Amino acid sequence: MPYMIDRRRLLGAMTCLALMPALSFAEDKTPLAGKTTKTIAEQLADYVTATQYSTLPADIVERVKAHFIDAMGCAIGALNQPQVLKVRDVALAVPEGVSTVIGTTHKTSMELASFANGAAVRYFDLNDTYAGKEVGHPSDNITPCLAVAEAQKCSGRDLILAIALAYEIDCRLLDTVQISARGWDHPNFSLPAAALATGKLMRLSSQQLSEAINLSFAGHLAMNQTRLQVLSNWKGLADAEAGRNAIFAVQLARAGLTGPAPAFEGNAGFFKQISGPFTLDTEQFGGRAGTFKIAECQVKPYPAQALLQTAIAAAAKAGKAIPDTAKVKSIVVATSHVGHQYSAESPEKFAPKTRETADHSLPYIVVRAMLDKEIKDSSYSDEALHDPRLVALLKKLTVEEDDALTELTPQRLPTRVTVTLDDGRVITEQVDDLPGFGGKPLTREGTEEKFLRSVNGVWSDKQSRAFLEVAWKLDQQHNLKSLFKHLVA
């Protein structure tokens, strides 16, 4: 029987062929079969797989221990704060877990322990920071590493390596692009950092680590509204949430599940939706040709946003030279472009109503530091926020960008405070950086001084000294039992 052509099918096929040039196949950047180009996720996974503890120089091991001590001091100091207690209650509602909630002898899941401990580390905004094209808090990645290391019965050296890797990935990504200018929050860079570091602790293969990155991005991207206008409790929880999600993604990857790929370069991936395109040369990372980025991180002396640390020092100096703040005619604060963008971009920063807004407000911080000659936790009390002297001085304050200060960033985070008095006298103080900033690491004594100051009122001096002795010997411990024994409040 002769083969009969179905005219309707033929017309349909011809229509499809006619439309094919209009389809967006040209946007598919996926490498063709036979090509060896690896995605960024695959390159990062290969780097983490290849990097071993023996790769870490002695000074980097020392820096990891110092930053770990600093983060634990921030966490212990915040254990009794209402928001931290609420998060801890949520975490401990899941009993019989594998990871300890700091300050207690109780355990919960890896994810919830990481989240609760991360909330404590970040509460005072006193933990370390890194300023690249984006500003972030690499130490927020310590608590997922700690929770997983305990659950996996890892050694102190395993934990040190994981922390060094988390800092390395996070800081390298913070160097690539300012995603906050596009409306996205810096914890988006913590997702792959924490996933890779905790995946290393779970001994995932390179392929599984790559999938962990894909899975971490898939449904957990953070908006920058977290840090704009009226700031909320979530400001201190967003990075803790990134760590929680990263651990879950790693567990899925370990079980053999896959995530959308390529996560960065895909047609609707991280580049298209969040950051725009960028490149990473993992051959220049720490342990290869480059220096580990933790060496460039900054340890904060004050509980406030990273960009405000020099503003506090400058304002405190100016305040000491003012005989009577009622005689102040005007205050001009000069800052970098990023300092203005992050800390003085909205009316709320000139009249903060919450702690979270105040510790990210350049105007508030400057006036409060001028009045008190310092910034501490009580600087954000209701009484401090509504101080009539502060309200009066804020009306006399203006903030301006200075191109010369912008040129010093991100290696330095400078601020200049100029006060003009009624009698015409002008007082000017400029501070470019502080001890503990990148390239000027704190000594062991400096690290311990800040730690003791952070835990004062929560721990006794005896307990603090006992913890420090264990923490400085973290690289000598075959397991973490002794460490957690000394983290009970």
CORQUINOR-V698782 format. One line per field, one symbol per residue. psi: psi as a letter, one per 20 degrees, with the letter a starting at -180 (. if undefined). A space follows every 50 residues. Layout:
BEGIN
psi->???
END
This chain:
BEGIN
psi->pqpppohghghgghgghhighiqkhiiojpqqphqjpqrgghgggggghh prhihpqhhhgggggghgggghgggghjhjqghghghggggiinrlaipp opirjqqargghgggghhhggigilirrrpochqpanhiiighhggghgg hjlrrhhggggggggggggghhhhigqnihijjqqhihhhghghggghhg hjlqrgghgghhgghhhgkkppqihhjqcoqahhgjighhhggghggggg hghhijqrrpqphgirhkagghhghrqrqpniijrpidhrqpihijqppp hqnrqgiighhggghggghhiohoiijpgqppoprrghggghikiqhhii mqiqghhgjjoggggggghhgijrpagiijrhgghjphgggghhijpqpq qohhhhhiqihqmqqppppprhjiqpppppphrrpirpimqqrhghghgg ghhhipigqrhghghgghgghikhijphrjghghhjjp.
END
